[in-house]
Amino acid sequence: MRAPLSIVIPTLNSAEDMPGTLASLGAGLRAGLVRELVVSDGGSEDDTRSLADSAGAWVVSGAAGRGGQLARGAAAAGGEWILFIHADTWLDDRWPDAVAKHLRDYPDLAGYFRLAFRSEGIAPGAVAAWANLRSWMFGLPYGDQGLLISRALYRETGGYPDIPLMEDVVMARALRGRFRALPATARTSALRYRRRGWLRQGARNLGILIRFLLGADPELLLRRYTG
């Protein structure tokens, strides 16, 4: 029997973080969980593709935009389950056991990881605590927390929309709370927060979420997010 899990990673000039991300997936390979790694690239101009090739990943290419990249990765994946993770997300050593238990005991639910930042201090801890509380209370885990979902449930929800931002919010709302927090941690990059300031970036993220829920165009929100 083939391993059940396809891992899909959207990338765009992600070479700096990719080695850590790929290394963190090794435990799942050794546990016999991982069927394949699919890297959905949006036109990288650095070493992202060569790193993916070296890791034995199946690389699919297309226009940049995380929603579309995730959708293309899912279409290329062959596993009964798919784990979507960002290219700057490193999973801790507990993830294979957590995923295996979820596959066995919770086939009708999607899963996500607890969030932490690869940064020390009060601010990173506070922002991560808010993200984990938001996920639990409002059923809104973001993409940097990963998404573990069966292919059947992915199809039932309609999959990721081809939008450049907030695709994870659309998916979370489509799942309507059919989530379970996995007892493992996803440690994501804090680069954007360090560059802009933890309070400023956190306020920006919240403002973008509110505008999106009120109907703002994701293309316009993307320019605000990256500007």
C-alpha positions in Angstrom: 0.0 0.0 0.0 1.3 3.4 -0.9 1.9 6.1 1.7 -1.3 8.2 2.1 0.1 11.8 2.3 1.0 14.2 -0.4 2.7 17.4 0.8 2.1 20.6 -1.2 4.4 23.6 -0.8 3.8 26.9 -2.8 7.0 28.7 -3.5 8.3 32.0 -4.9 12.0 32.8 -4.4 11.9 30.6 -1.2 15.4 29.3 -1.3 16.4 30.9 2.0 13.8 28.9 4.1 13.4 25.8 1.9 16.3 23.8 3.5 14.8 24.0 7.0 11.3 23.2 5.6 12.5 20.2 3.7 14.6 19.0 6.7 11.5 19.1 9.0 9.6 16.9 6.6 12.2 14.1 6.9 10.6 12.6 9.9 7.4 12.0 7.9 9.4 10.2 5.2 11.1 8.0 7.7 7.7 7.2 9.3 6.3 6.0 5.9 3.6 8.7 5.8 4.7 10.7 2.8 3.9 9.5 -0.7 5.3 12.6 -2.5 6.3 16.2 -2.2 4.8 18.6 -4.7 6.4 22.0 -5.0 4.1 24.5 -6.8 6.3 27.3 -8.0 5.2 30.7 -9.1 8.3 31.7 -11.1 11.2 31.7 -8.7 14.4 33.3 -9.9 16.6 31.9 -7.1 17.6 28.3 -6.2 14.1 27.2 -5.1 13.5 24.9 -8.0 17.0 23.3 -7.8 16.5 22.7 -4.0 13.1 21.1 -4.8 14.6 18.9 -7.5 17.4 17.8 -5.1 14.8 16.8 -2.6 13.0 14.6 -5.1 10.0 16.9 -5.3 7.6 17.0 -8.2 7.7 20.6 -9.4 4.7 22.2 -11.1 4.9 25.7 -12.4 2.5 28.5 -13.1 1.6 32.1 -12.4 2.4 33.5 -9.0 -0.4 33.8 -6.5 -0.8 31.5 -3.5 -4.3 30.4 -4.1 -3.7 29.3 -7.7 -0.4 27.7 -6.7 -2.0 25.7 -3.9 -4.8 24.6 -6.3 -2.3 23.4 -9.0 -0.3 21.6 -6.3 -3.5 19.8 -5.1 -4.4 18.8 -8.7 -0.9 17.3 -9.2 -0.9 15.4 -5.9 -1.9 11.8 -5.8 -2.4 11.0 -2.1 -5.6 10.3 -0.3 -4.6 13.1 2.1 -2.9 16.4 1.4 -0.8 18.5 3.8 -0.4 22.1 2.6 2.4 24.0 4.2 4.2 27.3 3.4 7.8 27.3 2.3 8.9 29.1 5.4 7.1 26.8 7.8 9.2 24.3 9.8 7.3 21.4 11.5 8.5 20.1 14.8 9.4 16.4 15.4 6.0 15.5 16.7 4.2 16.1 13.4 4.3 12.5 12.0 2.7 11.0 15.1 0.1 13.8 15.2 -0.8 13.4 11.5 -0.9 9.6 11.7 -3.4 9.8 14.6 -5.5 12.3 12.7 -5.6 10.1 9.6 -6.7 7.1 11.7 -9.1 8.7 14.1 -10.5 11.9 12.5 -11.0 11.2 8.7 -13.9 13.7 8.4 -12.0 16.7 9.8 -9.2 18.9 8.6 -6.3 19.6 10.8 -3.9 22.5 11.5 -0.8 23.0 13.7 -0.3 25.3 16.6 1.6 28.4 15.4 4.9 29.6 16.8 7.5 32.0 15.3 11.2 31.4 14.9 11.9 34.4 17.1 12.2 34.9 20.8 10.5 37.5 23.0 7.1 38.6 24.3 5.8 40.0 21.0 6.3 36.7 19.0 4.7 34.8 21.8 1.7 37.2 22.0 1.1 37.2 18.2 1.3 33.4 18.1 -1.1 33.1 21.1 -3.6 35.3 19.3 -3.3 33.2 16.1 -3.9 30.0 18.0 -6.9 31.6 19.9 -8.4 32.9 16.6 -8.1 29.4 15.2 -9.8 27.8 18.1 -12.5 30.3 18.8 -13.4 31.4 15.3 -12.3 28.5 13.1 -9.8 30.6 11.2 -6.4 29.0 11.0 -4.1 30.7 8.5 -1.9 29.0 5.9 1.2 29.3 8.0 -0.4 26.8 10.4 -0.6 24.2 7.6 -3.7 22.4 6.5 -4.1 18.7 6.6 -7.2 17.6 4.7 -8.5 14.5 2.9 -8.8 14.6 -0.8 -12.5 13.9 -0.4 -13.1 16.8 2.0 -10.9 19.1 -0.2 -13.1 18.4 -3.2 -16.3 18.8 -1.1 -15.3 22.3 -0.1 -14.3 23.3 -3.6 -10.6 23.6 -3.0 -8.5 26.7 -2.9 -9.7 29.6 -4.9 -7.3 31.2 -7.4 -6.9 34.5 -5.5 -3.5 36.0 -4.4 -4.4 36.5 -0.7 -6.9 35.2 1.9 -7.2 31.9 0.1 -6.7 30.3 3.6 -9.7 32.3 5.0 -11.9 31.2 2.1 -11.0 27.6 2.8 -11.5 27.9 6.5 -15.0 29.4 6.0 -15.8 26.6 3.5 -14.9 24.1 6.1 -17.3 25.7 8.6 -15.4 24.7 11.7 -14.6 21.1 10.6 -11.2 21.6 12.1 -9.0 19.9 14.7 -5.9 21.4 16.2 -3.0 18.9 15.8 -0.7 18.4 18.8 2.4 19.6 17.0 3.9 23.0 16.2 4.5 24.8 13.0 7.3 27.4 13.4 7.1 30.1 10.8 9.4 32.9 9.7 9.1 36.2 11.6 10.9 38.2 8.9 7.9 40.4 7.9 7.1 41.2 11.6 10.8 42.1 12.3 10.9 44.4 9.3 7.7 46.3 10.0 7.3 45.9 13.7 5.2 43.3 15.6 2.4 45.7 16.5 2.2 47.4 13.1 2.2 44.1 11.1 -0.3 42.5 13.5 -2.6 45.5 13.1 -2.1 45.4 9.3 -3.0 41.7 9.2 -6.2 42.3 11.2 -7.2 45.2 9.1 -6.8 43.2 5.9 -8.8 40.3 7.3 -11.7 42.7 8.2 -11.6 44.3 4.8 -11.7 41.0 3.1 -14.6 39.7 5.2 -16.4 42.9 4.2 -15.9 42.2 0.5 -12.7 43.9 -0.5 -10.9 42.8 -3.7 -8.0 40.4 -2.8 -5.9 42.0 -5.5 -6.1 45.4 -3.8 -5.5 43.8 -0.4 -2.4 42.1 -1.7 -0.9 45.5 -2.7 -1.7 46.8 0.7 -0.2 43.7 2.4 3.0 43.8 0.4 3.3 47.6 0.1 
